[in-house]
Amino acid sequence: MAAATLAPIAIGRALISVSDKSGLVELGRALAARGVEILSTGGSAKALAAAGVPVTEVSAHTGFPEIMDGRVKTLHPSIHGGILARRDEAEHVAAMARHGIRPIDLVVVNLYPFRETVARGADEAECVENIDIGGPAMIRAAAKNHDFVAVVTAPAQYAELLAELEAQSGATSLPLRRRLAAAAYAHTAAYDAAVAAWMAAREGETFPATFVAAAERRQVLRYGENPHQAAAFYVGTERRAGVATAVQVQGKELSFNNFNDTDAAFELAAEFAHPAVVIVKHANPCGVAEGGSILDAWGRALACDPVSAFGGIVAINRPLEASLVEAIGKLFLEVIVAPDATEEAKAALARKANLRLLLTGGMPDPAAPGMTLRSVAGGYLLQTRDSRPVVPAELKVVTKRAPTPQEMADLVFAFTVAKHVKSNAIVYARGGATVGIGAGQMSRVDSARMAAWKAEDSGRLAGLAESPAKGSVAASDAFFPFADGLLATAAAGCTAVIQPGGSMRDAEVIAAADAQGLAMVLTGHRHFRH
């Protein structure tokens, strides 16, 4: 086989068959103005003809009609031979001449709207009919023969193609054709991934034998977790409100860590029905509170750890208002993420030019099913999202003293927060606000002590006479393997504890709680977060 030609390839004949007709007429007119013969099918041909663009129906070109409700129209040697033939192979050229096959130099195809059809809840038959066959075949054929054929799969590529034709006097260069071919294979791969995922879900397969996924690059980031690492942000097919749906209203470009921390903050904010504020630093919440208003919740969340809040991420579950912007004052923050914002809030925040404001357009459903994906060396870990809520009716009181109604409300709040704290996690809360958080320690006792220390420190900063942990409740993301962790929460001043239970020493832990006069409830479910 001859090496790829470096000479530009003139576009003499183009095949256009698109589902998304954005920019179709403009493209057709531009090609026709250059004397390009246009072949087309169905709705694309009608749209071009209606606009006065000269067009030849594929059936007229092949001499064979569309059949089977359009399932078979481009699957023909006159089409695929014209796309796949190498112009520098004598046998290929001879075969084209022998069979009356004319070369096709440009393929413009985008596919049936399969994902959109599934997303709107269409029935199975309609979904199957929107699995494109001829389109992917033409795209892949053109991409394979990119030495001679250009392939365009999205309206966003039309401008680049036309600019190339202008620069190359009606031809395309090999570098462009190679870029377009790579994009084409990614396009068909993503399409097939969507079909495979739908078929697996139809069969009830949560974890199919072969896992396929596709994502679209949204932006290349300045660097990854550290400056010596490269990074990019990709958006998947799940339409979940959050960083993937967010519009950045102002501020510097988001970093890798900004994306990660903002996601963590917003997912936790979504857990609460009442106005809530979450402040996150390095993927862990350092202050969380509910309140009668966002402004009320802000002050109580900030009080938990005002030192760590510096340079943090703030997520709220209500539209951002100017009153919160004013309350933030001169505190340095990296990101504020909210479902929306008033015009007054946007104007007030504009004074903080570097502060990033993200508006997601809504809140995610914390109970919605979904998947999370993590890479390991040579593979991936795929799991269902931790969407289990705390259900008060399912909590089991195991101590002599039952929690008071206020303690029970705080226990549910604290355990909800603990679900979003890196394990080992201990959360102290009182009155619908965190007062101390211990995160990511190798020992649960150390997490309990850290939470107490943080509470004492914030209490001193606030000028309180005693630690705000006094009279609080404690939540543990997993069971206490020994009584020492529970005793550490009692030493901090907690009056009630919530934990999953399930330790071999549960009886010992319960006895210790009774001895301290604590109320304790078991959830039966842990929430490790690594």
C-alpha positions in Angstrom: 0.0 0.0 0.0 1.3 3.4 -0.9 2.1 5.9 1.8 -0.3 8.7 2.5 -0.2 11.5 0.1 0.8 14.9 1.5 -0.9 16.8 -1.3 -4.3 18.4 -0.6 -7.3 16.5 -1.9 -9.8 18.5 -3.9 -13.4 18.1 -2.9 -15.3 17.1 -6.1 -18.2 15.1 -4.5 -19.7 15.2 -1.1 -22.2 12.9 0.7 -24.4 14.7 3.2 -26.8 12.8 5.5 -27.5 14.5 8.8 -30.0 14.2 11.6 -29.0 17.5 13.2 -29.6 20.0 10.4 -28.0 23.0 12.1 -26.0 24.9 9.5 -26.9 22.4 6.8 -28.2 24.8 4.2 -25.2 27.2 4.7 -22.8 24.3 4.3 -24.6 23.1 1.2 -24.6 26.5 -0.4 -20.9 27.0 0.3 -20.0 23.6 -1.2 -22.2 24.1 -4.3 -20.6 27.5 -4.8 -17.3 25.7 -5.2 -18.8 23.3 -7.8 -19.0 20.3 -5.4 -21.5 17.7 -6.4 -23.7 16.9 -3.4 -25.3 13.5 -2.8 -27.8 13.3 0.0 -30.6 11.3 1.6 -34.1 11.8 2.9 -34.7 14.9 5.0 -31.2 16.3 4.3 -31.8 16.2 0.5 -35.3 17.8 0.9 -33.9 20.6 3.1 -31.1 21.3 0.6 -33.4 21.2 -2.4 -35.9 23.5 -0.7 -33.1 26.0 -0.2 -32.2 25.9 -3.8 -29.0 23.9 -3.4 -28.4 21.4 -6.2 -28.6 17.9 -4.8 -28.7 14.3 -6.1 -30.6 11.8 -4.1 -28.5 8.8 -3.1 -31.0 6.4 -4.6 -30.5 8.2 -8.0 -26.8 7.9 -7.6 -26.9 4.2 -6.7 -29.7 3.2 -9.0 -31.3 1.4 -6.0 -34.3 2.8 -4.0 -34.4 3.3 -0.3 -36.1 0.2 1.2 -37.3 -1.1 4.5 -38.5 2.2 5.8 -35.1 3.8 5.1 -33.1 1.1 7.0 -31.3 0.4 3.7 -30.3 3.4 1.6 -26.5 4.1 1.9 -25.4 0.5 2.4 -24.4 0.1 -1.2 -21.1 -0.5 -3.1 -21.6 2.8 -5.1 -21.5 4.6 -1.8 -18.9 2.6 0.2 -16.8 1.9 -2.8 -16.6 5.6 -3.5 -15.6 6.3 0.1 -13.2 3.5 0.7 -11.3 3.4 -2.6 -7.7 4.4 -2.4 -6.9 6.8 -5.2 -3.2 5.6 -5.3 -4.0 1.9 -5.7 -4.3 0.8 -9.3 -6.6 -2.1 -8.5 -8.9 0.1 -6.6 -9.0 2.7 -9.4 -9.7 -0.1 -11.9 -12.5 -1.6 -9.8 -14.1 1.8 -9.6 -14.0 2.1 -13.4 -15.2 -1.4 -13.9 -18.3 -0.9 -11.7 -19.0 2.6 -12.4 -18.2 3.8 -8.9 -17.4 7.5 -8.5 -15.2 8.8 -5.7 -16.6 10.6 -2.7 -14.2 13.1 -1.2 -16.2 14.4 1.7 -18.7 12.7 4.1 -20.8 14.9 6.3 -22.9 12.7 8.6 -24.3 12.9 12.1 -26.3 10.2 13.6 -29.9 9.5 14.7 -30.7 11.1 18.0 -30.5 7.8 20.0 -29.5 9.4 23.4 -32.1 12.1 23.1 -34.8 9.5 22.2 -33.9 7.4 25.3 -33.8 10.6 27.5 -37.3 11.6 26.7 -38.6 8.2 27.7 -39.5 6.7 24.3 -40.6 3.1 24.1 -38.3 0.3 23.2 -39.3 0.1 19.6 -38.6 3.8 19.0 -35.3 3.6 20.7 -34.3 0.6 18.6 -35.3 2.5 15.4 -33.0 5.3 16.5 -30.0 3.1 16.5 -28.2 4.3 13.4 -26.5 1.8 11.1 -25.7 3.4 7.8 -24.4 6.6 9.4 -21.7 4.9 11.6 -20.7 2.7 8.6 -20.1 5.8 6.4 -18.3 7.7 9.1 -16.0 4.8 9.9 -15.3 4.1 6.2 -14.4 7.8 5.6 -12.3 7.9 8.7 -10.4 4.8 7.7 -9.7 6.2 4.3 -8.7 9.7 5.7 -5.7 9.7 3.4 -8.2 10.7 0.7 -11.6 11.5 2.4 -12.6 14.1 4.9 -15.3 13.2 7.4 -17.3 15.7 9.3 -19.6 14.6 12.2 -20.8 17.8 13.9 -22.1 21.2 12.8 -19.4 22.7 15.0 -16.8 21.4 12.5 -18.4 23.1 9.5 -16.6 26.4 10.0 -13.2 24.7 10.2 -13.9 22.7 7.0 -15.0 25.8 5.0 -12.0 27.7 6.3 -9.8 24.9 5.0 -11.5 24.9 1.6 -10.9 28.6 1.4 -7.2 28.3 2.3 -6.6 25.3 0.1 -8.6 26.4 -2.9 -11.3 23.8 -2.5 -9.2 21.0 -1.1 -8.4 19.5 2.4 -5.0 18.8 3.9 -3.9 15.6 5.4 -3.5 17.1 8.9 -7.1 18.2 8.9 -8.4 14.9 7.6 -6.4 13.1 10.3 -7.9 15.3 13.1 -11.4 14.8 11.6 -10.9 11.1 11.4 -9.9 10.8 15.1 -12.9 12.9 16.1 -15.1 10.6 13.9 -14.0 7.4 15.6 -14.5 9.0 19.0 -18.0 10.1 17.9 -19.0 6.6 16.8 -17.4 5.1 19.9 -19.5 7.4 22.1 -22.6 6.5 20.2 -22.0 2.8 20.5 -21.3 3.3 24.2 -24.7 4.9 24.7 -26.4 2.0 22.9 -24.5 -0.6 24.9 -25.4 1.1 28.2 -29.1 1.3 27.2 -29.2 -2.4 26.2 -27.4 -3.4 29.4 -29.9 -1.4 31.5 -32.8 -2.9 29.6 -31.5 -6.3 30.6 -31.1 -5.2 34.2 -27.3 -5.5 34.1 -25.8 -3.0 36.6 -22.3 -4.3 35.9 -22.1 -5.7 32.3 -19.3 -8.0 31.3 -17.7 -5.1 29.3 -18.0 -1.6 30.7 -18.1 1.1 28.1 -18.4 4.9 28.7 -17.9 8.0 26.8 -17.3 11.6 27.9 -16.8 14.9 26.0 -13.9 17.1 26.9 -15.2 20.4 28.3 -11.8 22.1 28.9 -8.1 21.5 29.3 -7.1 22.6 32.8 -4.0 24.5 33.8 -2.7 21.5 35.7 -4.0 18.6 37.9 -3.8 18.2 41.6 -0.3 19.6 41.4 1.5 21.8 38.8 3.5 19.0 37.4 0.4 17.0 36.5 -1.7 17.6 33.3 -5.5 17.5 33.5 -8.7 18.1 31.7 -12.4 18.2 32.6 -14.8 15.8 30.7 -18.6 15.8 30.8 -20.5 12.5 30.7 -24.0 11.7 29.6 -25.7 11.9 33.0 -27.7 15.1 33.3 -27.1 15.7 37.0 -27.1 19.3 38.2 -23.7 20.2 39.4 -20.3 21.1 38.1 -21.1 19.5 34.7 -24.2 21.7 34.2 -22.8 24.9 35.8 -22.3 28.1 34.0 -19.4 30.1 35.3 -20.6 33.7 35.7 -17.3 35.2 36.8 -13.9 34.5 38.2 -10.6 32.8 37.2 -10.5 29.5 35.4 -11.4 26.6 37.5 -8.6 24.3 38.6 -8.7 20.5 39.0 -9.0 20.8 42.7 -11.7 23.5 42.3 -13.8 21.0 40.3 -13.3 18.2 42.8 -14.1 20.4 45.9 -17.0 22.1 44.3 -18.6 18.8 43.4 -18.1 17.6 47.0 -19.7 20.7 48.4 -22.7 20.9 46.1 -23.5 17.2 46.5 -23.7 17.7 50.3 -25.7 20.9 50.0 -28.3 18.9 48.0 -28.9 16.6 51.0 -30.9 19.2 52.9 -34.5 20.4 52.4 -34.1 23.6 54.4 -31.8 26.4 53.4 -28.2 25.1 53.8 -24.7 26.2 53.4 -21.7 23.9 53.0 -18.1 25.1 53.2 -15.5 22.6 51.9 -11.7 22.7 52.1 -9.7 20.0 50.4 -12.7 17.8 49.6 -13.9 17.8 53.3 -16.6 19.9 54.8 -15.3 22.3 57.4 -18.7 23.8 58.2 -22.3 22.8 57.4 -25.5 24.3 58.7 -29.2 24.6 58.0 -31.1 27.7 58.9 -34.2 29.7 58.4 -32.4 31.5 55.6 -29.2 31.1 53.7 -27.8 34.1 55.5 -28.6 32.5 58.9 -27.1 29.1 57.7 -23.9 30.9 56.5 -23.1 32.4 59.9 -23.5 29.1 61.6 -21.6 27.1 59.0 -18.7 29.6 59.2 -18.6 29.4 63.0 -17.7 25.7 62.9 -14.2 26.4 61.5 -13.6 30.0 60.3 -9.8 29.3 60.0 -10.2 26.5 57.5 -12.9 28.3 55.6 -10.2 30.7 54.2 -9.7 29.7 50.6 -12.6 27.3 50.7 -15.6 26.4 48.5 -19.1 27.5 49.4 -22.2 25.6 48.2 -25.7 26.7 48.9 -29.0 25.0 48.0 -31.0 28.2 47.4 -30.4 31.1 44.9 -27.5 33.4 45.9 -28.7 36.8 47.2 -26.8 40.0 47.7 -27.1 39.7 51.5 -24.9 36.6 51.6 -22.3 38.3 49.3 -22.2 41.2 51.8 -21.9 38.8 54.7 -18.9 37.1 53.1 -17.2 40.4 53.2 -13.4 40.2 52.7 -13.2 36.4 53.4 -11.1 34.9 50.6 -13.0 32.1 48.9 -12.3 30.1 45.7 -15.8 29.3 44.5 -19.4 29.9 45.3 -21.8 27.4 43.7 -25.5 27.8 43.7 -28.5 26.8 41.7 -29.1 30.4 40.7 -28.4 34.0 41.7 -30.2 37.3 41.7 -28.9 40.1 39.5 -28.2 42.1 42.7 -26.0 39.2 44.0 -24.1 39.0 40.7 -23.5 42.7 40.7 -22.3 42.7 44.3 -20.0 39.7 43.7 -18.5 41.4 40.6 -16.3 43.4 43.0 -14.5 40.1 43.9 -13.2 39.6 40.4 -11.2 36.5 41.1 -14.0 34.7 43.0 -15.6 32.1 40.8 -19.4 32.0 40.7 -21.0 28.8 39.3 -24.7 28.5 38.7 -25.9 25.0 38.1 -29.5 25.6 37.1 -30.9 23.3 39.8 -30.1 20.9 42.6 -29.2 17.2 42.2 -31.5 14.6 43.7 -29.4 13.0 46.5 -31.5 9.8 46.4 -31.2 9.4 42.6 -29.4 6.2 41.4 -26.1 6.6 39.6 -22.6 5.4 39.3 -19.2 6.5 40.4 -16.0 5.6 38.6 -12.4 5.6 40.0 -9.2 4.5 38.3 -6.7 2.1 39.8 -3.5 0.8 38.2 -4.5 -1.1 35.1 -8.3 -0.9 35.8 -11.3 0.9 37.2 -13.6 0.6 40.2 -17.2 1.1 39.4 -19.9 1.3 42.1 -23.4 2.6 42.6 -23.7 6.1 44.1 -24.0 6.3 47.9 -27.6 7.6 47.7 -29.0 6.0 50.9 -30.6 8.7 53.1 -31.0 8.7 56.8 -34.5 7.5 57.6 -35.5 8.4 61.2 -38.1 5.6 61.4 -35.3 3.0 60.7 -33.0 4.1 63.5 -32.7 1.7 66.4 -32.3 3.1 69.9 -30.0 0.7 71.8 -29.3 2.6 75.0 -31.3 3.0 78.2 -31.9 6.7 77.3 -33.6 7.6 74.0 -32.6 10.8 72.2 -34.8 13.8 72.8 -36.6 15.2 69.6 -33.9 17.8 69.3 -31.1 15.3 69.7 -32.7 13.1 67.1 -33.0 15.9 64.6 -29.3 16.7 65.2 -28.3 13.1 64.9 -29.9 12.8 61.5 -28.2 16.0 60.4 -24.8 15.0 61.7 -25.0 11.5 60.1 -26.0 13.1 56.8 -22.9 15.3 57.0 -20.7 12.4 58.0 -21.6 10.6 54.8 -19.7 13.3 52.9 -16.6 13.4 55.2 -13.6 11.4 54.4 -13.3 8.2 56.5 -12.7 7.8 59.4 -15.3 10.5 60.0 -16.6 12.0 63.2 -19.0 14.9 63.1 -20.3 17.0 66.1 -23.4 19.0 65.5 -25.9 21.0 67.5 -29.0 22.9 66.4 -28.7 21.9 62.7 -25.1 23.0 62.4 -21.7 21.3 62.6 -19.5 22.4 65.6 -16.6 20.1 65.0 -15.5 17.7 62.2 -12.7 15.1 62.3 -11.9 13.7 58.9 -9.6 11.2 57.2 -7.8 9.8 60.2 -6.4 6.3 60.5 -7.9 5.9 63.9 -11.6 6.7 64.7 -10.5 7.8 68.2 -8.2 10.4 66.6 -11.1 11.7 64.4 -13.2 12.1 67.6 -10.4 14.0 69.3 -9.7 16.1 66.2 -13.4 17.1 66.0 -13.3 18.1 69.7 -10.1 20.1 69.2 -11.6 21.9 66.2 -14.7 22.7 68.3 -12.6 24.0 71.2 -10.6 26.2 68.8 -13.6 27.7 67.1 -15.2 28.3 70.5 -12.1 30.3 71.6 -12.2 32.3 68.4 -15.8 33.1 69.0 -15.1 34.1 72.6 -17.3 31.4 74.0 -17.0 30.3 77.6 -17.0 26.6 76.7 -16.5 24.4 73.7 -19.6 24.4 71.3 -19.2 20.6 71.4 -20.7 20.7 74.9 -24.3 19.5 74.5 -23.8 18.5 70.9 -24.4 15.1 69.3 -21.8 12.9 67.5 -22.0 11.0 64.2 -19.6 8.3 63.1 -19.6 7.1 59.5 -18.8 3.5 60.6 -19.1 1.5 63.8 -16.9 2.0 66.8 -14.6 -1.1 67.0 -13.9 -0.3 70.6 -15.5 1.8 73.3 -12.6 4.3 73.2 -13.9 6.3 70.2 -17.3 6.6 71.8 -15.7 7.7 75.1 -13.8 10.4 73.2 -17.1 11.9 72.0 -18.4 11.8 75.6 -15.3 13.6 76.8 -15.9 16.3 74.2 -19.3 16.9 75.7 -21.6 15.0 73.3 -24.9 13.8 74.7 -26.1 11.5 71.9 -24.4 9.4 69.3 -25.4 7.9 65.9 -23.4 5.1 64.3 -24.1 2.1 62.0 -23.4 -0.6 64.6 -22.2 -4.1 63.6 -19.0 -4.3 65.6 -18.1 -7.5 67.5 -18.0 -5.2 70.5 -21.3 -3.5 70.1 -22.4 -4.6 73.5 -19.3 -3.1 75.1 -19.9 0.2 73.2 -23.5 0.3 74.2 -22.6 -0.4 77.9 -20.1 2.5 77.7 -22.8 4.8 76.3 -25.1 3.8 79.1 -22.4 4.4 81.7 -21.9 7.9 80.3 -25.6 8.7 80.2 -25.5 9.0 76.4 -28.4 8.2 74.0 -27.3 6.1 71.0 -29.0 5.0 67.9 -27.8 2.6 65.2 -28.5 3.1 61.5 -27.5 -0.3 60.3 -25.6 1.3 57.3 -22.1 2.7 57.1 -20.9 5.4 54.8 -17.2 5.0 54.2 -15.8 7.7 51.9 -12.3 7.3 50.6 
